Amino acid sequence: QDTAGRRSVKHKLFHTLPLGLGDGQLFTWTDGLKRKDWHDYESIQKDAMRSGKGEHGKPYPLTEEDHDDSAYRENGFNIFVSNNIALERSLPDIRHPNCKHKVYLEKLPNTSIIIPFHNEGWTSLLRTIHSIINRTPDSLIAEIILVDDFSDREHLKEKLEEYMVRFAKVRIVRTKKREGLIRTRLLGASLARGEVLTFLDSHCEVNVNWLPPLLNQIALNHKTIVCPMIDVIDHNHFGYEAQAGDAMRGAFDWEMYYKRIPIPPELQRADPSDPFESPVMAGGLFAVNRKWFWELGGYDPGLEIWGGEQYEISFKVWMCGGGMFDVPCSRVGHIYRKYVPYKVPSGTSLARNLKRVAETWMDEFAEYIYQRRPEYRHLSTGDISAQKELRKHLKCKDFKWFMAAVAWDVPKYYPPVEPPPAAWGEIRNVAANLCVDSKHGATGTELRLDVCVKDGSERTWSHEQLFTFGWREDIRPGEPLHTRKFCFDAISHSSPVTLYDCHGMKGNQHWSYRKDKTLFHPVSSSCIDCNPAEKKIFMNRCDPLSETQQWIFEHINMTVLEKFNSKASS
């Protein structure tokens, strides 16, 4: 007994020490299961030796003419650059250092890798396949299924068939008409033979040892859905890097926009490279046990084209007895396109999908969405009786449970009931008697002064003069319940004031409205000022006596405002 006990302790120690374990050595764990180091050191070595443009995920050096928009038109990313970097280019290993020493089960399930595509660029599609073949143990790939959603580009027909002959495990299936992403994925899944389904996009590059950590998690519990860390391949120069904030939890706001929020201290692991729970997935890249996927009903077949499916599968897996994990040791690069280069036959498909998911899974919480999106109330979801039946049959928990047990940290960032704002309406300058106007601009728009709409300014539609100084202590265009996702932003004590995508993290977007009517910017310790003659708005050293720095909000909630200001002074 004693020696066995001692042996298991020794083994435990052995696995936590970074010993640079040899390729494929086997170790018996305390749970009696055999583990091994799945790294392919030969291929890692080969990658390390490569040199050339774009190698090791470095940005491709661009000249002015390479920025030409025609390079983007067909794909939404710079195909010129894609064509000029190697199909087998090397990537930087940006995993947490602990990943280099992790061992996984010796017996892992095999997987069908499903890659839907529509009019994908030639080199971006090929690079996806080459990276999978080069960085994945062959024994773990049951097959790679390319699902063509009715592409009409020549290079995706015979030329693609001929090219793929060299890869024994690749097969191509094609839809008979344009089906959209959701049904295209479902078609691939229905033909798959592997024990696990792994879904990827057609413009990805998988990184070192990406697959074993995903399969390992599923092998330990087959009711688990796992997602890799999704890294960013720049759509212009193809440089490879982590997303801002790297490991974060998937979340959503109450208009059903996907969000990422920090991992709360309660969920942080002693080893930050260990898998962590995530309430919702980003969408395109995940792995799931095939039988469990179909037990969950796959994707709801009533979802059209694209959109909403990531919420459906996420809510479903959690509420119906499974779980979802993000796996930091698995990294896959993805090109986030500059724009979608083809027509998505949508109309209301996204809205209808979101309503369908809300009505099936979100119970009384759907109301919070309709309050923000009243136009959803009148949409038809189509018949959802089969979805409701599935929910009953699987004895799924309710959404209230999901919010309390899984997504409990989401309301801190995205409260279902919006706390009242401190001030809203027009913002009028005392010296100029003119109003702040953002002209319906997007990121980068400079705020200007203009004749106040209330004073009978002509062509009211071109103006945007209603703003909300809300509970996040930022200022956004729009009325309290319908603000846009842009915030007043300043980068220095003399810069213009611009709109910038709201990040909700205070910083450059943090403002305070003081008793002396100044709009103070804590980060730069300066105030919003203006030049009435030129109608310019800019930051300046605070001078409370200057009327060009005094601003009057149309409506003020003193209780909220005083709470903000007492918090600031304390």
Secondary structure, DSSP 8 states (H G I E B T S, - for coil): -HHHHHHHHHHHHHHHS-----TT-EEE-TTS-EEE----HHHHHHHHT--STTGGG------GGGG-THHHHTTSS-HHHHHHS-TT------S-GGGGG--EESS---EEEEEEESS--HHHHHHHHHHHHHHS-GGGEEEEEEEE-S---GGGSHHHHHHHTT-TTEEEEE-SS---HHHHHHHHHHH--SSEEEE--SSEEE-TT-HHHHHHHHHH-TTEEEEEEEEEE-TTT--EE--TTSS-EEEE-TT--EEEE---GGG--SSTTS-EE-SS--SS-EEEEHHHHHHTTSS-TT--SSSSHHHHHHHHHHHTT-EEEEEEEEEEEEE--SS--S----TTHHHHHHHHHHHHH-GGGHHHHHHH-GGGGG------HHHHHHHHHTT---HHHHHHHTSTTHHHHS-SS----SEEEEEEETTT--EEE-TT--TT-B-EEE--GGGT-S-GGG----EEE-TTS-EEEEETTEE-SEEEE--STTSB-EEEE--SS-GGG--EE-TTS-EEETTTTEEEEEETTTTEEEEE---TT-GGG-EEEEEE-HHHHHHHHHHHH-
